Amino acid sequence: MSTRLAGLLVSPSRGLLIYTPAVLLAIPGYFLVKNLQPPALRSVFYVYGFSVVATMLIYSLYEC
């Protein structure tokens, strides 16, 4: 699973971080969410972040 996850992120042919390096800016931005004032907006961002990580983990379970 870890090899497939690494392939999804940094593979030269289809890696997320290769074709969209701006995603790297989202990682520190996710940790800045705790400073947002409306608690409802903060919880929505936490759920979105969790869903992105869960989707990547589910994709890494499949073998090509």
JOWOCOR-V949606 format. One record per pair of residues at least 6 apart in sequence whose C-alpha atoms are under 7 Angstrom apart, sorted by sequence separation. I is the first residue (numbers start at 1). J is the second residue. If there is no record, write none. Layout:
# JOWOCOR-V949606
I_J + I_J
This chain:
# JOWOCOR-V949606
8_14 + 9_15 + 10_16 + 12_18 + 17_23 + 36_42 + 8_15 + 9_16 + 10_17 + 7_15 + 8_16 + 9_17 + 10_18 + 34_42 + 33_42 + 5_60 + 4_60 + 1_60 + 1_61
